[in-house]
Amino acid sequence: MMTLKIAMVVSLLLSTAGLLTVVTTKTSLLLVVLYQGLLRSFGHFNHDEMLAVYCLAVLAFTPCGDAFSLDSRLAKVSKERPWFAYAYPILLMQLLMAWTYFSSALIKLRVAGLKYLSVDNLPALAIFHSLDNLHDTDFKLAFLLPQVRVYLPFAVGLILIWELLFPVAIFWRRARWWILGIGVVFHLSTLLLMNIFFPHQLAMYLIFVDWDRGANANRRGSR
């Protein structure tokens, strides 16, 4: 397992640096699935890690090493591709993230219905996660929730609406930063209230950043 882990980390580092991208992105995908699967007996998953695996699959089969990479620096002739060759992988990853949140809200409504908005639902879940042996239990704010239980259905309802509206972030730039900002607050809140944190998912918010626009603005400013 240690050998497999070292091979996975080396492959991921090479992929990140953009060296031998055509090969290393695919080996990274294969090794991550194999390593994480062995750790979990190929039976357990959570949505932030699975989202990362799906994004690895997108990167493994798209030209992600053509520009900002060691491959592009070492190449004697730069590859010319149409703009959509680089735009559609980003769109695919954004759609995957949006579906993660949207489907999460749908599952909650399908399984629990309006009972999910019960005044006792969030306090019970938060206290359960703050006491069990499957999570870190550093934060104890969950035990304060029963004191404000009357207001919690409104907060839970707003989060459900946010999850359902997350796909708007893909197509409406003005709403994007509000939606992502709420996401940051939401994930920090789950850490403090439920001892559950999704750092991988927060890091993947970077796929919504328009890096080309920022680079062009920087070039104009440097002239």
PyMOL commands that set and color helices and strands:
alter all, ss='L'
color gray80, all
select helices_A, chain A and resi 2-17+21-39+47-60+70-74+84-117+121-131+141-148+152-165+168-171+173-194+199-208+211-222
alter helices_A, ss='H'
color red, helices_A
deselect
rebuild
show_as cartoon
